[in-house]
Amino acid sequence: MSTQLSQLSVFQPDLPPGLEYLPDFISAGEADYLVHNIDAQAWRSDLKRRVQHYGYRYDYKARQASEEDYIGRLPPFLRGLAERLAYAGNFGSVPDQVIVNEYMPGQGISAHVDCRPCFGAVIASLSLMSPCVMRLENIKVSQQTDLVLEPGSLLILSGEARHVWTHAIPARKSDMVKGEKQLRSRRLSLTFREMRFD
């Protein structure tokens, strides 16, 4: 992790080891640029939520991705971000797989650990548009915590946070944040990964 990014990270003692949360990782202008380019692409609607796959297609039924699932290089609007993550020291090389998830109010994703055989040691997720609460749970002990993902923020999972803790977006239309009800609106999540071919 670079010194520059480490200085931006938020420290919470109850967060899993290996989790870093970087608020304001991108500017409002960069966020608008990403949303504009994402919305110009085709969406897949075979899940309850809409998704886009870049680099390699992930097979949700088989819960895996392989070399045969290659669908092309990352487009320029994602390539720059992937290179930025690699140059900052977050990844061993430039991430080559990205999934964009669209969450409308009431939509979420169940608790999971990203495919260990498919993807590398680090997962990075960029949040756009609407804030939401992510729930993290240690699958070995009865321990969980919530983290508010703000627009423009970057979540990095490595170590225990990547391999031991599950993460989920509860399917609901609002979140309680600091004792106040916060309505959700449309949210985009961009998850960057390195493929593994062992």
C-alpha positions in Angstrom: 0.0 0.0 0.0 1.5 3.4 -0.9 2.0 6.1 1.7 -0.4 8.4 -0.2 -3.3 5.9 -0.1 -2.5 4.8 3.4 -2.9 8.4 4.7 -6.4 8.4 3.2 -7.6 5.2 4.8 -10.2 5.3 7.6 -9.2 3.3 10.7 -12.0 1.6 12.6 -10.9 -0.9 15.3 -13.7 -3.3 14.5 -12.9 -3.7 10.8 -11.4 -7.0 9.6 -7.6 -7.2 9.3 -6.7 -6.6 5.7 -9.6 -4.3 5.0 -8.8 -0.7 3.9 -11.4 1.9 3.2 -10.4 4.9 1.2 -13.0 7.7 1.1 -13.0 10.1 -1.9 -10.7 7.9 -3.9 -12.0 9.5 -7.1 -13.5 13.0 -7.7 -17.1 13.8 -8.6 -16.0 14.5 -12.1 -14.2 11.1 -12.4 -17.4 9.4 -11.0 -19.6 11.2 -13.6 -17.2 10.1 -16.3 -17.4 6.4 -15.2 -21.2 6.4 -14.9 -21.5 8.0 -18.4 -19.3 5.3 -19.9 -20.8 2.4 -18.0 -24.3 3.4 -19.0 -23.2 3.5 -22.7 -22.4 -0.2 -22.5 -24.8 -3.2 -22.7 -26.1 -4.7 -19.4 -26.7 -8.4 -18.6 -30.0 -9.0 -16.9 -29.7 -12.7 -16.0 -29.5 -11.9 -12.3 -31.9 -10.0 -10.1 -29.6 -7.1 -10.6 -28.0 -5.8 -13.8 -24.3 -6.5 -14.3 -21.4 -5.9 -16.8 -18.3 -8.0 -17.1 -15.0 -6.9 -18.5 -11.8 -8.8 -19.1 -13.2 -12.2 -18.2 -16.8 -13.3 -17.8 -17.7 -14.8 -14.5 -20.0 -17.8 -14.5 -22.4 -17.4 -11.7 -23.8 -20.9 -11.9 -20.4 -22.6 -11.8 -19.1 -19.8 -9.5 -15.9 -19.5 -11.4 -14.0 -17.8 -14.3 -11.2 -19.3 -16.4 -9.0 -18.5 -19.3 -11.8 -19.7 -21.6 -13.9 -16.9 -20.3 -11.7 -14.1 -21.7 -13.8 -11.4 -23.5 -11.1 -8.8 -24.2 -8.9 -6.1 -22.7 -10.4 -3.7 -20.2 -11.8 -0.6 -22.0 -9.9 2.7 -21.6 -12.4 4.1 -19.0 -11.6 1.1 -16.7 -8.0 0.5 -17.7 -6.8 3.8 -16.2 -8.3 2.9 -12.9 -6.9 -0.6 -13.0 -3.4 0.8 -13.7 -3.8 3.4 -10.9 -4.5 0.6 -8.4 -1.5 -1.4 -9.6 0.9 1.6 -9.5 -0.3 2.4 -5.9 0.8 -1.0 -4.8 -2.6 -2.6 -4.2 -2.1 -5.4 -6.8 0.9 -7.4 -7.9 0.0 -6.5 -11.5 -2.7 -4.6 -13.3 -6.2 -6.0 -12.5 -7.6 -7.7 -15.6 -11.1 -8.5 -14.5 -13.9 -6.1 -13.6 -17.6 -6.7 -12.7 -19.9 -3.7 -12.6 -23.0 -4.3 -10.4 -26.0 -2.1 -10.4 -28.1 -1.9 -7.2 -31.5 -0.3 -7.2 -33.3 0.4 -3.9 -34.3 -3.0 -2.4 -31.6 -4.9 -4.2 -28.5 -6.4 -2.6 -26.0 -9.3 -2.8 -25.9 -12.3 -0.3 -22.9 -12.9 2.0 -20.0 -14.4 0.1 -16.2 -14.6 -0.3 -15.0 -13.9 -3.8 -13.9 -17.1 -5.7 -10.5 -18.1 -4.2 -9.3 -20.3 -7.0 -10.3 -17.7 -9.7 -9.1 -14.5 -8.3 -5.9 -13.2 -6.7 -5.1 -12.1 -3.1 -6.6 -8.6 -3.4 -10.1 -7.4 -4.3 -10.9 -3.7 -4.8 -14.4 -2.3 -5.0 -15.2 1.3 -6.1 -18.7 2.7 -5.1 -20.6 5.2 -7.3 -23.8 7.2 -6.9 -25.5 6.1 -3.7 -24.1 5.3 -0.3 -25.0 1.9 1.3 -24.1 -0.3 4.2 -22.0 -3.4 3.6 -22.2 -6.1 6.2 -19.0 -8.1 7.0 -19.0 -11.3 8.9 -16.2 -13.6 10.1 -17.2 -17.1 9.0 -15.0 -18.8 11.7 -16.4 -17.0 14.8 -19.6 -15.1 15.5 -18.4 -11.6 14.6 -19.8 -9.1 12.3 -19.6 -5.4 11.5 -21.1 -2.8 9.2 -19.3 -0.3 7.0 -20.9 2.6 5.1 -19.7 2.7 1.5 -19.8 6.3 0.4 -19.9 7.4 -3.3 -16.3 7.7 -4.7 -14.9 5.5 -2.0 -12.6 2.4 -2.6 -12.8 -0.7 -0.5 -9.7 -3.0 -0.5 -9.9 -6.6 0.8 -6.8 -8.6 1.4 -5.6 -11.1 4.0 -8.3 -12.2 6.5 -10.8 -9.6 5.0 -10.4 -11.3 1.6 -10.3 -15.0 2.6 -12.0 -15.4 6.0 -14.7 -12.7 6.2 -17.8 -12.6 4.0 -19.2 -9.4 2.7 -22.8 -8.6 1.7 -25.1 -5.8 0.7 -28.4 -6.4 2.6 -31.4 -6.1 0.2 -33.4 -3.2 1.5 -34.5 0.3 0.5 -32.8 2.2 3.3 -30.0 2.0 5.8 -29.6 3.2 9.4 -26.5 5.4 9.5 -25.5 7.1 12.8 -29.1 6.6 14.0 -30.7 8.2 11.0 -32.6 6.5 8.2 -30.8 7.0 4.8 -32.8 6.1 1.7 -30.9 4.4 -1.1 -31.0 5.3 -4.7 -29.3 3.8 -7.7 -25.8 2.6 -6.9 -23.0 1.2 -9.0 -20.1 -1.0 -7.7 -17.0 -1.7 -9.7 -15.0 -4.7 -8.5 -11.4 -5.1 -9.7 -9.6 -8.4 -9.5 -6.5 -10.2 -10.9 -7.3 -13.6 -12.5 -5.5 -16.7 -11.3 -4.5 -19.5 -13.6 -2.9 -22.2 -11.4 
